[in-house]
Amino acid sequence: MAAAVIVVVGLAVLGMQSSIARDSAADIGDFNFAGDVVVLDLVKGAMHPIVVADFGDGEHYEFIVDTGAGVNVIDISIAESQGYEVVGETEIGAPGGPQIHAKIVKVPLVRVGDATIVDAEFVTMDVNGFSRGMTQGVLGVGMFHDYLTSFDLAAGQITISRDSLSADESGVIPYSAEDGQVQIQIDVAGTQVATHIDTGSMGGLMLPGEMMESLPLTDAPIREGKARLVGGHRDIKHAQLDGSIRFAGHEFENPDVAFMTPSSGHGNIGGRILDQFVMSIDQQNHLVAFQKTGEKSVVANDNKPRRLGVQFRGMPGGKGLTIGRVDAGSLGEQAGFLAGDVLVTLNGKPTEQYGMSDLRTLFGGRDSLSFDIERDGESKTIVIQ
């Protein structure tokens, strides 16, 4: 029998949920960025999708972007040192297990890459201690509820855009929002299993422990450790499925699976499977797409708005609208834009005369665009047909 090991899982793995002890649910705040898209670079070498967060104190903190989390979470020491206002209380923990008491604080401003998060509420706990210094908080998927959020774990990026998914596209399936999470139905050797999509988990496919007796397995499950969750530990057993797992048109033949006891009541798909896809979540339409890495994007078609693939540091309506980033392979890169270019005019009109909605319409349309820019003190014209 394999030696028992401790499996340290994400803070919100298997659905860290929150039951808010007040009249209304926690305010997820406003996630803002300039342009049509923002790309969040993930911390290299991290076991989870982690972004760097700036709370304005000169320090940089690492936060997991977790589709398995129904709430945002911040280390209690950060909340206390910043003096954030306590606005409520709650109980948090993995479903089916003990819950722990926690306070809710309002955070006025967080910067993540070229995006800002304004007036969001975070649950406080000893995140740094629980994760053994790995992370200081969690951003739940609800933070991006107005946008299409695409996780490319293999490339180390999360792309947040104003696009949407279509149910007619290959690899796109509906999901149900349970406790603010993303739940899909998967086929496990002919059995339909409600399963959470969990970027906060380092594992592969986790199933409820009670399914060990009913599923076809090549051998008896072997106990290989414990999952360390908010609210306590769970026993983990591993086995090989004698059959296939299918979802969104993709199939995994005879995969390794894990079983958790006591059960959370649903399955869980973690990073070992998700890093094989570019996964896009459209919370407005309750659709999720699974595109195999290297395949043509399911959100790219002639009916979609044009995307330049550039991000701005300034805001429309003011002078000095500067390009902060140009996405590799994008239309903007092909046209010749570089990070640091300052947009002076668009179609002969000063950029400060355009508002955000004006730029979004022009950039997403099909008309030609002519930009006068300044680069290293020199003027240049870039045209996009």
DAVENTA-V549698 format. One record per run of one state. SS is the DSSP state (hx for helix, st for strand, lp for the rest). FROM is the first residue (numbers start at 0). LEN is the number of residues. Records with the same first field share a line. If there is no record, write none. Layout:
# DAVENTA-V549698
SS = FROM-LEN / FROM-LEN
This chain:
# DAVENTA-V549698
lp = 0-4 / 8-7 / 20-9 / 32-4 / 41-8 / 54-5 / 66-2 / 69-3 / 82-2 / 94-5 / 112-2 / 125-1 / 130-6 / 144-3 / 152-4 / 161-10 / 174-1 / 178-2 / 188-2 / 197-7 / 213-3 / 217-4 / 229-2 / 241-2 / 247-2 / 253-2 / 261-5 / 269-1 / 274-2 / 282-4 / 292-17 / 312-8 / 326-4 / 335-6 / 346-2 / 353-2 / 364-4 / 375-2 / 384-1
st = 4-4 / 15-5 / 29-3 / 36-5 / 49-5 / 59-7 / 68-1 / 72-3 / 84-10 / 99-13 / 114-11 / 136-4 / 147-5 / 156-5 / 171-3 / 175-3 / 180-8 / 190-7 / 204-4 / 216-1 / 221-8 / 231-10 / 243-4 / 249-4 / 255-6 / 266-3 / 276-6 / 286-6 / 309-3 / 320-6 / 341-5 / 348-2 / 368-7 / 377-7
hx = 75-7 / 126-4 / 140-4 / 208-5 / 270-4 / 330-5 / 350-3 / 355-9
